[in-house]
Amino acid sequence: MISREERDLLKNKIIDDIKLLKKRIEDTESFSDPVSPDNSIGRLSRMDAINNKSIFDASLRNNRNRLKLLEAALNNIDDSEYGICRKCRQPVSVDRLKVRPEILFCVTCM
């Protein structure tokens, strides 16, 4: 069972993580623009640019996914189900929630 103080601490962590992710997403979006074939860069430079774009795209996708999970966790933090493993129905440790407050499963079930 999560105490009110722990719940407040987790809520603040979620809010901070959401702000950080939104900033990260904003910063990453500028690097995920398509590589224009009209740019006069060499073949290897173009390959590097395309490779870097795919890395930024993956990062952007991961950050957007985590943002959705964090927003859902923020909406559900006051529910009695928050912090309960979705599989085994046992409490997820508060230490685990402090690291990843959007987590839905305990260590065993993960």
C-alpha positions as CSV (number, residue, x, y, z in Angstrom):
1,M,0.0,0.0,0.0
2,I,1.3,3.4,-1.0
3,S,1.1,6.1,1.7
4,R,-0.2,9.6,0.9
5,E,3.3,11.1,1.2
6,E,4.7,8.5,-1.2
7,R,1.9,9.1,-3.6
8,D,2.5,12.9,-3.4
9,L,6.2,12.3,-4.0
10,L,5.4,10.0,-7.0
11,K,2.9,12.6,-8.4
12,N,5.6,15.3,-8.3
13,K,8.1,12.9,-10.0
14,I,5.6,12.2,-12.8
15,I,5.0,15.9,-13.3
16,D,8.7,16.6,-13.5
17,D,9.3,13.6,-15.9
18,I,6.4,14.8,-18.1
19,K,8.0,18.3,-18.3
20,L,11.4,16.8,-19.1
21,L,10.0,14.5,-21.8
22,K,8.0,17.3,-23.5
23,K,11.2,19.3,-23.7
24,R,13.2,16.3,-25.0
25,I,10.5,15.6,-27.6
26,E,10.6,19.2,-28.7
27,D,14.4,19.2,-29.0
28,T,14.4,15.8,-30.9
29,E,11.7,16.8,-33.4
30,S,14.0,19.3,-35.0
31,F,16.5,16.5,-35.7
32,S,14.0,14.1,-37.3
33,D,13.2,16.1,-40.4
34,P,13.7,14.2,-43.6
35,V,17.1,14.3,-45.3
36,S,16.6,16.3,-48.4
37,P,18.1,14.8,-51.6
38,D,18.8,18.3,-52.8
39,N,21.4,18.9,-50.1
40,S,24.9,19.0,-51.6
41,I,26.5,16.6,-49.2
42,G,28.6,13.6,-50.0
43,R,27.3,10.1,-50.3
44,L,28.8,9.0,-47.0
45,S,27.6,12.1,-45.2
46,R,24.1,11.5,-46.6
47,M,24.2,7.9,-45.3
48,D,25.3,9.2,-41.9
49,A,22.4,11.8,-41.9
50,I,19.9,9.1,-42.8
51,N,21.2,6.8,-40.1
52,N,21.2,9.6,-37.5
53,K,17.6,10.4,-38.5
54,S,16.5,6.9,-37.9
55,I,18.1,7.0,-34.4
56,F,16.3,10.3,-33.6
57,D,13.1,8.9,-34.9
58,A,13.4,5.9,-32.6
59,S,14.2,8.1,-29.7
60,L,11.2,10.3,-30.5
61,R,8.9,7.3,-30.7
62,N,10.2,6.0,-27.3
63,N,9.8,9.4,-25.6
64,R,6.3,9.9,-27.0
65,N,5.3,6.4,-25.8
66,R,6.7,7.0,-22.3
67,L,5.0,10.4,-22.2
68,K,1.6,8.7,-22.8
69,L,2.3,6.2,-20.0
70,L,3.3,9.0,-17.6
71,E,0.2,11.0,-18.4
72,A,-1.9,7.9,-17.8
73,A,-0.1,7.3,-14.5
74,L,-0.7,10.9,-13.5
75,N,-4.5,10.4,-14.2
76,N,-4.6,7.2,-12.3
77,I,-2.3,8.0,-9.3
78,D,-5.2,8.5,-6.9
79,D,-6.8,5.2,-7.9
80,S,-6.5,2.3,-5.6
81,E,-5.2,0.2,-8.5
82,Y,-2.1,2.5,-8.9
83,G,1.0,0.6,-7.8
84,I,-0.7,-2.8,-8.1
85,C,0.9,-5.3,-10.6
86,R,-1.5,-5.8,-13.5
87,K,-0.6,-9.5,-13.6
88,C,-0.2,-10.9,-10.1
89,R,-2.1,-8.2,-8.3
90,Q,0.7,-7.7,-5.7
91,P,2.0,-4.3,-4.8
92,V,4.8,-2.9,-6.9
93,S,7.6,-1.7,-4.7
94,V,7.6,2.1,-4.1
95,D,11.4,2.1,-4.9
96,R,10.5,0.7,-8.4
97,L,7.8,3.3,-8.8
98,K,10.2,6.1,-7.9
99,V,12.4,5.1,-10.8
100,R,9.6,4.4,-13.3
101,P,6.3,5.7,-11.9
102,E,4.5,4.6,-15.1
103,I,5.4,0.9,-14.6
104,L,2.5,-1.5,-14.5
105,F,4.2,-4.7,-13.4
106,C,6.3,-5.9,-10.5
107,V,9.8,-7.1,-11.0
108,T,8.7,-10.8,-11.0
109,C,6.0,-10.3,-13.6
110,M,8.0,-8.0,-15.9
